[in-house]
């Protein structure tokens, strides 16, 4: 999923880890696999999701602002 996001977005300024964080969405974040990720990485993933979904209040700009054709 992360590789697909990276190819679609095609922005070399975005690090691979951000695409990996964006790939964890919805029910995937309540899975056993997500539970096995380091707590700090879980927080970073949840933060990235809040930025991308527009619920972040820190003023971060979403990475996923590219429109679909």
HULINMO-V444093 format. One record per residue. RES is the residue in one letter. PHI is phi in degrees with one decimal (* if undefined). D_LAST is the distance of its C-alpha to the last C-alpha in Angstrom with 1 decimal. Layout:
res=<RES/RES>
phi=<PHI/PHI>
d_last=<D_LAST/D_LAST>
//
This chain:
res=<X/X/X/X/X/X/X/X/X/X/X/X/X/X/X/X/X/X/X/X/X/X/X/X/X/X/X/X/X/X/X/X/X/X/X/X/X/X/X/X/X/X/X/X/X/X/X/X/X/X/X/X/X/X/X/X/X/X/X/X/X/X/X/X/X/X/X/X/X>
phi=<*/-60.9/-64.1/-63.0/-61.3/-62.9/-66.0/-67.4/-73.3/53.5/-127.1/-64.2/-79.4/-94.5/-74.7/-56.5/-62.7/-67.0/-67.4/-63.2/-64.0/-67.8/-69.5/-81.1/-136.0/51.4/-65.7/-61.6/-79.2/-111.0/-90.2/-63.3/-61.4/-66.8/-61.4/-83.3/-77.6/-50.0/-55.8/-64.5/-70.2/-61.3/-62.9/-64.3/-66.7/-65.0/-64.6/-59.2/-63.4/-66.6/-67.3/-66.4/-86.4/84.6/-98.5/-74.9/-108.3/-89.2/87.8/-66.0/-92.6/-61.1/-74.5/-81.8/-97.5/-73.4/-79.0/-74.5/-68.5>
d_last=<19.3/19.8/19.1/15.8/14.8/16.2/14.5/10.9/11.9/14.0/16.3/20.0/21.4/20.6/23.4/23.2/25.2/22.5/20.0/23.0/23.7/20.3/20.6/23.7/22.5/24.2/27.2/26.9/28.6/31.6/32.2/35.1/32.9/31.7/35.3/36.3/34.2/36.1/36.4/35.1/32.0/31.6/31.9/29.4/26.9/27.6/27.2/23.8/22.7/24.3/22.4/19.0/19.9/21.3/24.8/26.2/28.8/29.3/26.7/24.6/21.1/18.4/16.9/13.7/12.5/9.2/6.4/3.8/0.0>
//
